[in-house]
Amino acid sequence: MNYDLIKAQIIATASEYGGKILLAILVLIIGRIVIGKITSMVSSLMDKRHVDRDVQPFLNSLISVMLNIMLLLSIAGILGIQTTSFVAVLGAASLAVGFALQGSLANFAGGVLILIFKPYRVGELINAQGFTGVVEAIQIFNTILVTVDNKTIILPNGALSTSPITNISTKGKIRVDMVFAAGSQNGVDAIRASIRKVTNACPTALKDVEHDILVTKLTENAIFFDVRVWTLSENYWDTYYYVNEGISKQYAADGIGAPKPAELSVALKQ
């Protein structure tokens, strides 16, 4: 065995690749330090811009992954690895996966848009895709709603990001619209006074806002009132049920008679 030849080959290989390896290690160390500083700077910037803290970890992770991929490609180039073919294969694979998971990718993109632009937040009452409920969680692919009857509704973010959404909680207060009827023999003023007692007594009704009690329809047998009560968004259903029950009891206490069922049915059709 020619040890001198082997020794010469080792020296030649070390001379050829030793510098590249040392440079690659140096770039890796410096690159990791720079990536750490960039992610820290981005995090501080998001804090100053008051970006939601729930979104910050996701964005920081995304930025860190992208920068690390760029660093690895740079190191591969230093070591002489052909990155063009690698990138081409990666791109083809990404395209194939994208076609296979396009629905999931749309939901992912929708989740990102929702987290950034915030058409709704956790804890808010919304109406979307035919469902009304409180937002329990905004996940990357889905939004979780809890309805009034405690059902869990899972809605895909892709559809939510491209369809109309009614955010009931945004303004902080909301108007509860209801319709009540009473027999026409009672008189408008007597009926309105009875309804007013209930709206004034409602513990969740706002006290600094005028609540509407308006005659909306008159028939031979019935008088219909639009009752509009303002309350805080989170008290919508408490207000709705309180007023409905309260008016039933108040009508009985004040002797306000309701239209007979047959007469009321006729009146509603008119």
Secondary structure, 3 states (H helix, E strand, C coil): CCHHHHHHHHHHHHHHHHHHHHHHHHHHHHHHHHHHHHHHHHHHHHHHCCCCCCCHHHHHHHHHHHHHHHHHHHHHHHCCCCHHHHHHHHHHHHHHHHHHCHHHHHHHHHHHHHHHHCCCCCCCEEEECCEEEEEEEECCCEEEEECCCCCEEEEEHHHHCCCCEEECCCCCEEEEEEEEEEEHHHCHHHHHHHHHHHHHHCCCECCCCCCEEEEEEECCCEEEEEEEEEEEHHHHHHHHHHHHHHHHHHHHHHCCCCCCHHHHHHHHHC
